[in-house]
Amino acid sequence: MKKIYSLCILLVALTFSSKAQNIILNEDFEDTTTYVNIIITTPSGNDTTWIDADLDGLADQSGASRPNEWFITRGFADVDSTNTVMASNSWTLDPTPVANYLILPPIHLNDASGMFYWKSAPRQTPRYLDGLQVLLSTTQNFDNNFTDTLKLYAEFLSGDSSSNFADYTFSNGFVFGSDGQWLEDNGDSARWIGILRPDSASLAGYAGQTIYLAFCHGTVDDNLLSIDDIKVTGSGTVLAFTPSDNNFSLSTFPNPASDKFTIQYSLPSTGTVNLSVFDVTGKKVKTILNNMCVKGDYSYDVNINDLPAGNYNVVLKTLQGESVSKITKL
C-alpha cells in the first residue's frame, strides 16, 4: 500500500519549537474526560465551553447512521486509525451546505505571540472532497460573528473518476492532496484517503483581544472530514468556566433573563445529577436534568419562555451536595 509522507524535517522542527512556547489550549481528543465536555448545542453568544453546533439540521444519508454534528471517531487513514479525531458528515443528498461548527472556548491573547495549530483530513480526495473553514471571531460565538478566515480548504464541485486533480472543479481554497502530499492510496486514484495534515495560523493581529476560534464544515453533499491536535500557544488565557476550589459549583447567566439562560456547573466525579428550577414557593416548575453524568464541566441552555416573570431558584443536587443559584425572569 502506497503512503505519501512529506515535510518530516519541518514537522520535527515545529515540534521542537512548540515545546519552547507556552501552551494556552491543547486538545487531541484522546482523553474522554476532556472531550465528553464538548457541549452539543447552539451557541448563545458568550459561551465559555466548547460548543458543537449542528446549524443545518440535515440528516445523514450515507446509511451509516452518522451524527448530524461533529462526533468522535477514529482517523480515516491506516496511519491515523489509532488516533481519536473529531469528524463531521456531509453525505446529505441535499443542495444545502452543511453548517457544523466546532467552537473553542474564548481565549484572551496578551500579546502578538499567539499561534493556532491543528490537523485535518478528508475521507477522500479529489472526488467528493469535503471543504473546511477555520474561522475567528473577536466578538461573540454566533455563526455570523466569525468574519475572519484563517484558512480555507476547498471542496469538490464537479468531476468524475479521474486520477488527475486538474480534471476536477473545486471551490476556492487549498485543495487537499493536490500537491501530492498527506495521501494514502486505497486502490482508487480518484478517492485518495487523507492523512491528518498539520497546519497553522498566526494570531499576532489579535494581540490584546479576546477571540473565539471555530472549525466550520460547510460543504455540500460530499462525505466526511476530520480534525485533530488543536493547539493555541503564546501568552494568553482560556476564559473557560472555572470550578470553585472545592470543584463543585453552579452558575447561571445572564441574570435577569428574558427568554433563556445558561447553566454551568462542575462535577468532580461521576454520579447522578438532578438539575431543576423552582419558583419562590418551592414548587418545581422545570426539570432540566435527572441522569448519570461523568465528571467534568457542563453547560445547558434553558428556555424559560413558558415561565411567568418572577424569581426562581436553580437547584443542583449531586453526590457532593446541593448548590442553588437564583435567576430572575423578566
N, C-alpha and C positions, 0 to 999 in steps of 0.2 A: 504494500500500500504506500503510495507516494505521499509524503508530507513535506510541505514547504515551510521552512522557518527562515527568519531573517532578522537583522538588526540585533544579533545576540550581544555583540560588544556594547552597543548602545544601551541595551536593557541592563547589562551589568553595571554600566556607568550610572544609569538612572537609579538603580537600586542602591548603589554606594552613596550617591549624592543625597538621596532621600533620607538616609539614615542621619545625616547631619541637620536635617530640617525638623522643626517642631511639628508634630502631627496634631492637627486640630480635630480631625474626624477621620476614622478609618473603619471601613466595613467590607468584609469579604463574604458575608452570609453563611459562614461555616458554623458559627456559634448560634444554636437555635434559641438560646435565651435572649439573644440580641434581635434577630430578625423577626421573632414572633411579635415584637412590639411595633412593627410597622403597621400602622392603622389603615385598614381598608375603609375609606370614607371619602367624601368630597371635601376639598379644602374649605376652611372657614375664614381664611384671610390671614390670621396671625397664629396659626398652629405652631407649637414648639415641639412636635413629634414628627417622625417620618409619616408621610401620607402616601397611600397607594390608591389612586383615584381612577375609576373607570368612568370617564366623562362622555362616552359614546353610547354605552348600553347595548352594543352589538354582541350577539351571541356567537359562540364558536360553531363553525360549520364543518370542521375537519373530521368529525366523528370520534375525536379523541377525548371529548368532554373536558376541554381546556377551560380554565377560569377566564372571566372577562377582563380581569385586571392583571397587573404584574403578579407573578407567582413564583414560588421556589421550585427549582428543578435541578437537574444535572446538566453540565456543559454538553454541547452538541457533538463536538469533535471527539475522537478517541482520546486525544491527549488532554482534553478538558473534562472527560467523563467522571473524574474523581472530584471535580470542583462543584460546589453548590453555587448556583447563579440565580439571578432574578430574570425571568423570561416573560415575554408578552406575545400574545397571539393576534394575528391579523387575518386569519383564514375565516372570512365572514360572508363571502359571496354577496357583498353589498358595496355599492359605489361610494358609500360614505366613508371618509377617513376614520380610522381608529384614533381614539384620543385617550390613551392610557398614560397617566402621569405618575412617576415615582419622584416624590419631592422630599428633599432633605430638610432637617430642622434648620432654623435660621442660624447664620454664622456671622459674627461681628469680626471684621478684619481691622486690626490695629494699624497696619501699615501696608506698603506695597509689596511685601514679600510673599503674598498668598499665591498658591498654585493648586490646581484641581487636576486629579488623576483618576482614570477609570479604564476599564477594558470593555470591549463589546464584540459581539459576533453574531452574524445572521445564521439561520439554519441552512440557507442555501444562497448561492450567487453564481452566475448573474440572473438566471431565471427566477422570478418571484423574490427578488432581493428586497428585504424589509429596510425601510429608512428609519432614521433616528435623529431627533433634535436634542442637543444638550443646551439647556436654557438657563437664564439667570434673571432674577427679579431683585430690584432694590427697594420695593415697596411691600407688597403682600404676596401670598402664595396662591391667589386665584389664577386660573389658566391665562387670562388676558393680561396679567401683570408680568408675565415672562416675555419681555420685549427684547432682551438681549440674547443673541445666539452665539454660543461659544464654539459650537461645532455642528456641522450639518452633514449627515450621511444620506446619500441618495437612495431612492427606491426604484425598483423595476417599474417601467411603464409599458413596454412592448418588446416583442422579440420571441423567437421560438427555437429551442433545441440546437443552438449554435454553440460552439466552443470558443468563439471569438467575441470578446466583450464589445468590440466595435459594431457588432451586428445588432446590438440592443439599444433601446432608448431608455434613459434614466432621467429622473428629476435632478434638480440642482443639488450639488454637494459631492462629497467624496464617495466614489463607487468602490465598495469593499471588494477586494480581490483583483481590481483592475490593474494593479501593479504587480500581480503575481505572488503576493505575499500573504501569509497567515491563512493558507488554504489547506484543506485535507481532501484528497481525492477519494470519492466513494464509487468510482466507476462511471459516473455521469458527468461529462465535462461541461454540461450546461447547468449543473447543480453542485458545484463545489460546496463543501461544508466549511463554514467559517470557524477559524481558531480564534480564541479570545485575543484581541489585538489591543495593546496598550496605547493610550492617547492622553493628552494633557492640554490644559489651557491656563494661561496666566490670569491671575486675579488682581494684578498690580493696579489696574484702573479703578478698583473699587476700595482703595485704601480709606479707612475711616468710616466705612459704611457697613450696614447690616444687610446681608444678602440671603436670598433663597436660591438654591440650585435644584434643577429638575431634569429628568430624562423623560422626553415625550416620544412615545411610539405613535407616530401619526401617519401611518401608511395605509394604502387601500388594498384590501383583499390579497395579501401575499402569503406569508407563512409564520415564521417565528423569529424572534430576536432575543438576544441575551445581553446582560451587563454584569460586571463583577468588579471586585477590588476597587471600590470607591474610596478615594482619599483626598483630604484637603490638608495642606501643610502651610506653614508660615507662622505669623503672630496673630492670634485671634482666639475667639471663644465660641463654642456652640451654645446658643441660647436655648437649650433644651429644658424641658420640665425637670426641675431638680427636687428629689425627695427630701424630706426633713431628715434631721440627724438620726432619728430612730427608724428611718427607711419605711415609714408608714404615714402617708399624708394624703390630703384631699384638697383640691382647689376647684373653684368654679368661676367662669368669666364668660362674657362681660357681665357686670353687675352694677346697675339693673339691666335686664334683658327684655326684649320685646317679643320676638318670635322663637328664638332658640338660644341656648347657652351651651358651653363646653365644660365637661367634667374631666379633670385629670387626677389620677391617683397612682400611687406606687404600692406594689405588692411585694414584700420581701421574700415570700416563699409561696409555693403552690398551695392552693386551698380554695374553699368555697367562698364566693364573693356575692353579697347581696347589696345592691345599689338601688335606692328608692327615693322618691320625692314625697314629702309630707306637707300638708297645709298647717296653719298655726294651731289648729285644734288637735293635731296629732293623727289626722286621717291620712292614710296612704292614697295619693292621687295618681301615682305613676310608678311602675316597676321598670327600671332600666336594665337591670341585670340580676340574675339569680342562677349562678352557674359556677363550675370549677374553672379556675384560671391559673395559668403558670405565673411564676414570679416575673416581675418587670414593671414597666411604666405604661399606663393605659390612658386613652383619651376617647371620649364619647361626645358626640353632638346630640343634644336633647331638644326635640321640638316641643314648644310649650304654647303653640297657637290654641290648643284646646283647653288651656287653663285660664281662669279669670285672673284679672290683675290682683296683685297682693303679694304677701311674703310667704316664702316656702323654705323648708329645710331639706337639704340633700343629705341623706344618711348612708354612709358606707360601713357595712359590717363584714369583718373578716375574722380569721382565727386570731389575729393580732389585737383585735378590739374593735372599737367603734369610733368613727370620725364624722363630724357634722359640719356642713358649710351652708350658710344662709344665702338665699337668692331672692331677688325682687322681680316680679313680673310686672311690666308697665302696662 
